[in-house]
Amino acid sequence: MTLNQHFLVTGGSGFIGSELVKQLIAAGHRVSLFSRQPAAITAKFGGKVTAFSNWDELGSDQVFDAVINLAGSPVVGPRWSAARKQVLISSRVGTTEGLMSWMNRAARKPAVLVNGSAIGYYGCRDNEELDETAPPQNEFMSELCQKWEAAALKAEDLNVRVVRLRLGLVFCSHDAKGGALPKLITPYYFGLGGRMGDGRQVMSWVHRDDVIAVILRAVFDDSMNGVYNLTAPEAPTQAQFAKAVGQTLHRPTFITTPAFIIHFLAGEMGRLFTKGQRVAPKRLLAEGYCFKYPTLNSALNAYLGIN
């Protein structure tokens, strides 16, 4: 693929999507966004994008060179009631099915679909290292990701190259707050940081800069296909994370929040905080990708503005 492409992006108002769209515009590409608030998102990007809210608005003659599907309501939020689970499913699977409805009738198919997913695909596991061949589990987050990816995989029947990226916790830098890191670090400023549960759960994370770099690599590198774990090479335990943050901020980390309290407050969603996954970016490393932020300390320094 060459420059000056036309991109279709879902989830363009989110923490990852908004920065991705800015970079695409700056590089001279055209961007169209699927959004439930098209006027607001058009204004957000200064009128430099087009936006629509209904897949029926796209005609069969509409042409996109690449599609990046990042849509999805935040997983961490209200308790996972039956209604909330349906919102999470609809925002991902429903949006992807709408995308497939247009793609099926499009006279010219896009060359590639880069589909966001999450390491939740693997379910909550012990300390075993999980590469892209690890199987899913019988739990909600895993089932959510399985359905999401299955919907996207239908594009392969249309001879569209599909790249599925399974993201860990997404961290940010000092001048671009968002993602998981501010919420995780804020208690430490007040001396309230420490272990969650036994602290042995592994935190697989990735910096937003690396997420966007890999998305763009997946678009323009025709050799990329299938599933890629998008996590930093270094995955600390939650206790190691707490110690590193405490040392960096010069704050105590004595407080331990028992797992039963987290589960009482958050319900089923609490497993995201007390159970871990050691997810390895095996394919990306094998294909020569060099992470901008490979270690926890490099990410913490970027967030805190430490050179």
VEXKETI-770315 format. One record per residue (C-alpha): residue number from 1; x, y, z negated. Coordinates in steps of 0.25 Angstrom, whole numbers, plus 5000, padded with zeros to 4 digits. Layout:
% VEXKETI-770315
NODE     i      u      v      w
NODE   NUM      X      Y      Z
...
//
This chain:
% VEXKETI-770315
NODE     i      u      v      w
NODE     1   5000   5000   5000
NODE     2   5004   5014   5003
NODE     3   5002   5028   4996
NODE     4   4989   5036   4998
NODE     5   4980   5024   4995
NODE     6   4966   5025   4990
NODE     7   4964   5019   4976
NODE     8   4951   5014   4970
NODE     9   4952   5015   4955
NODE    10   4943   5010   4944
NODE    11   4946   5015   4929
NODE    12   4952   5027   4934
NODE    13   4948   5036   4922
NODE    14   4955   5026   4912
NODE    15   4969   5027   4906
NODE    16   4976   5019   4916
NODE    17   4967   5023   4928
NODE    18   4967   5038   4926
NODE    19   4983   5038   4927
NODE    20   4983   5028   4938
NODE    21   4973   5037   4946
NODE    22   4982   5050   4943
NODE    23   4994   5042   4949
NODE    24   4987   5038   4961
NODE    25   4982   5052   4964
NODE    26   4996   5057   4962
NODE    27   5002   5047   4972
NODE    28   4992   5052   4983
NODE    29   4982   5041   4982
NODE    30   4967   5042   4983
NODE    31   4959   5037   4971
NODE    32   4945   5033   4970
NODE    33   4939   5030   4956
NODE    34   4928   5021   4952
NODE    35   4922   5028   4939
NODE    36   4909   5029   4932
NODE    37   4911   5044   4931
NODE    38   4916   5048   4945
NODE    39   4915   5063   4943
NODE    40   4923   5063   4930
NODE    41   4934   5054   4936
NODE    42   4935   5063   4948
NODE    43   4937   5075   4940
NODE    44   4947   5068   4931
NODE    45   4956   5066   4943
NODE    46   4954   5080   4948
NODE    47   4945   5076   4960
NODE    48   4957   5068   4966
NODE    49   4949   5055   4965
NODE    50   4936   5050   4970
NODE    51   4927   5042   4961
NODE    52   4914   5034   4961
NODE    53   4906   5027   4951
NODE    54   4899   5016   4960
NODE    55   4905   5005   4968
NODE    56   4894   5007   4978
NODE    57   4899   5021   4981
NODE    58   4911   5014   4988
NODE    59   4908   5011   5003
NODE    60   4913   4999   5010
NODE    61   4922   5008   5018
NODE    62   4929   5014   5006
NODE    63   4944   5010   5006
NODE    64   4953   5009   4994
NODE    65   4968   5004   4995
NODE    66   4968   4999   4981
NODE    67   4959   4997   4969
NODE    68   4963   4999   4954
NODE    69   4953   4993   4945
NODE    70   4955   4998   4930
NODE    71   4940   5001   4926
NODE    72   4936   4996   4912
NODE    73   4931   5002   4899
NODE    74   4941   5001   4888
NODE    75   4941   4988   4881
NODE    76   4945   4994   4867
NODE    77   4933   5002   4862
NODE    78   4919   4998   4857
NODE    79   4918   4984   4851
NODE    80   4916   4973   4862
NODE    81   4901   4972   4861
NODE    82   4893   4964   4872
NODE    83   4890   4978   4878
NODE    84   4904   4983   4877
NODE    85   4910   4970   4883
NODE    86   4900   4972   4895
NODE    87   4906   4987   4897
NODE    88   4920   4981   4897
NODE    89   4916   4971   4907
NODE    90   4908   4980   4916
NODE    91   4918   4991   4916
NODE    92   4929   4981   4921
NODE    93   4922   4969   4928
NODE    94   4910   4978   4933
NODE    95   4919   4988   4939
NODE    96   4927   4978   4946
NODE    97   4915   4971   4952
NODE    98   4910   4985   4957
NODE    99   4924   4986   4963
NODE   100   4923   4973   4970
NODE   101   4909   4976   4975
NODE   102   4915   4987   4983
NODE   103   4928   4980   4987
NODE   104   4919   4969   4993
NODE   105   4912   4978   5002
NODE   106   4924   4987   5006
NODE   107   4928   4985   5020
NODE   108   4943   4987   5017
NODE   109   4947   4981   5004
NODE   110   4958   4988   4995
NODE   111   4972   4981   4995
NODE   112   4973   4979   4980
NODE   113   4965   4979   4967
NODE   114   4972   4982   4955
NODE   115   4963   4977   4943
NODE   116   4965   4981   4929
NODE   117   4964   4970   4918
NODE   118   4969   4968   4904
NODE   119   4977   4958   4897
NODE   120   4964   4955   4889
NODE   121   4963   4945   4900
NODE   122   4972   4935   4892
NODE   123   4964   4937   4880
NODE   124   4969   4938   4866
NODE   125   4981   4929   4864
NODE   126   4992   4926   4855
NODE   127   5007   4929   4858
NODE   128   5008   4921   4871
NODE   129   5013   4929   4882
NODE   130   5003   4930   4893
NODE   131   5007   4932   4908
NODE   132   4997   4934   4920
NODE   133   4994   4919   4920
NODE   134   4989   4918   4906
NODE   135   4974   4914   4905
NODE   136   4962   4922   4900
NODE   137   4955   4920   4887
NODE   138   4940   4918   4883
NODE   139   4938   4932   4876
NODE   140   4932   4945   4881
NODE   141   4944   4953   4885
NODE   142   4949   4941   4893
NODE   143   4936   4939   4900
NODE   144   4934   4954   4903
NODE   145   4948   4954   4910
NODE   146   4944   4941   4917
NODE   147   4931   4946   4923
NODE   148   4938   4959   4927
NODE   149   4949   4952   4934
NODE   150   4940   4942   4941
NODE   151   4931   4954   4946
NODE   152   4944   4960   4952
NODE   153   4949   4947   4958
NODE   154   4937   4947   4968
NODE   155   4945   4957   4976
NODE   156   4955   4946   4980
NODE   157   4944   4940   4988
NODE   158   4944   4953   4996
NODE   159   4959   4951   4999
NODE   160   4962   4962   4989
NODE   161   4975   4961   4981
NODE   162   4971   4961   4966
NODE   163   4980   4964   4955
NODE   164   4975   4962   4941
NODE   165   4983   4970   4930
NODE   166   4981   4965   4915
NODE   167   4984   4977   4906
NODE   168   4988   4977   4892
NODE   169   4986   4989   4882
NODE   170   4989   5001   4890
NODE   171   4998   5011   4884
NODE   172   5001   5026   4887
NODE   173   5011   5037   4887
NODE   174   5012   5050   4879
NODE   175   5006   5059   4889
NODE   176   4995   5049   4894
NODE   177   4987   5044   4881
NODE   178   4978   5033   4883
NODE   179   4977   5018   4883
NODE   180   4979   5009   4871
NODE   181   4991   5016   4865
NODE   182   4986   5029   4859
NODE   183   4975   5020   4851
NODE   184   4985   5010   4846
NODE   185   4995   5021   4842
NODE   186   4986   5031   4835
NODE   187   4985   5024   4822
NODE   188   5000   5024   4820
NODE   189   5001   5039   4820
NODE   190   4992   5039   4807
NODE   191   5001   5027   4801
NODE   192   4989   5018   4804
NODE   193   4996   5009   4814
NODE   194   5000   4994   4811
NODE   195   4997   4980   4814
NODE   196   4983   4975   4820
NODE   197   4980   4962   4814
NODE   198   4993   4953   4813
NODE   199   5000   4962   4824
NODE   200   5005   4950   4832
NODE   201   4995   4953   4843
NODE   202   5003   4957   4856
NODE   203   5000   4970   4862
NODE   204   5002   4969   4878
NODE   205   5002   4984   4883
NODE   206   5006   4992   4895
NODE   207   5009   5006   4898
NODE   208   4999   5014   4907
NODE   209   5011   5018   4916
NODE   210   5014   5003   4919
NODE   211   5000   5000   4921
NODE   212   4999   5011   4932
NODE   213   5012   5007   4938
NODE   214   5008   4992   4939
NODE   215   4994   4996   4945
NODE   216   5001   5004   4956
NODE   217   5011   4993   4958
NODE   218   4999   4983   4960
NODE   219   4993   4992   4970
NODE   220   5005   4994   4979
NODE   221   5012   4981   4977
NODE   222   5005   4971   4986
NODE   223   5013   4959   4979
NODE   224   5005   4962   4966
NODE   225   4993   4953   4964
NODE   226   4985   4946   4953
NODE   227   4987   4948   4938
NODE   228   4998   4956   4931
NODE   229   4999   4958   4916
NODE   230   5001   4973   4914
NODE   231   5008   4974   4901
NODE   232   5021   4979   4896
NODE   233   5032   4968   4894
NODE   234   5033   4971   4879
NODE   235   5021   4967   4872
NODE   236   5022   4969   4856
NODE   237   5014   4964   4845
NODE   238   5004   4973   4839
NODE   239   5013   4974   4827
NODE   240   5025   4977   4835
NODE   241   5017   4988   4842
NODE   242   5013   4994   4828
NODE   243   5028   4994   4824
NODE   244   5033   5000   4836
NODE   245   5022   5011   4836
NODE   246   5025   5014   4821
NODE   247   5040   5015   4823
NODE   248   5038   5024   4835
NODE   249   5028   5033   4828
NODE   250   5035   5032   4814
NODE   251   5022   5027   4808
NODE   252   5020   5016   4798
NODE   253   5013   5003   4803
NODE   254   5009   4997   4790
NODE   255   4994   4996   4793
NODE   256   4988   4982   4798
NODE   257   4974   4981   4803
NODE   258   4969   4967   4801
NODE   259   4963   4960   4813
NODE   260   4950   4958   4806
NODE   261   4947   4973   4805
NODE   262   4951   4975   4819
NODE   263   4941   4964   4823
NODE   264   4930   4969   4814
NODE   265   4931   4983   4820
NODE   266   4933   4979   4835
NODE   267   4927   4966   4836
NODE   268   4931   4957   4847
NODE   269   4939   4969   4853
NODE   270   4948   4968   4841
NODE   271   4955   4956   4847
NODE   272   4962   4967   4856
NODE   273   4969   4972   4844
NODE   274   4972   4960   4836
NODE   275   4975   4949   4847
NODE   276   4987   4951   4857
NODE   277   4992   4947   4871
NODE   278   5006   4946   4875
NODE   279   5004   4949   4890
NODE   280   5016   4949   4899
NODE   281   5017   4956   4912
NODE   282   5024   4944   4919
NODE   283   5020   4947   4933
NODE   284   5024   4962   4933
NODE   285   5037   4959   4927
NODE   286   5040   4948   4937
NODE   287   5037   4958   4948
NODE   288   5046   4968   4943
NODE   289   5038   4978   4937
NODE   290   5045   4987   4927
NODE   291   5037   4992   4915
NODE   292   5038   5007   4912
NODE   293   5034   5004   4898
NODE   294   5039   4989   4895
NODE   295   5040   4991   4880
NODE   296   5031   4996   4868
NODE   297   5042   5006   4864
NODE   298   5042   5012   4878
NODE   299   5027   5013   4878
NODE   300   5026   5019   4864
NODE   301   5037   5029   4868
NODE   302   5029   5033   4880
NODE   303   5017   5035   4872
NODE   304   5024   5043   4861
NODE   305   5032   5052   4871
NODE   306   5045   5046   4866
NODE   307   5056   5046   4876
//
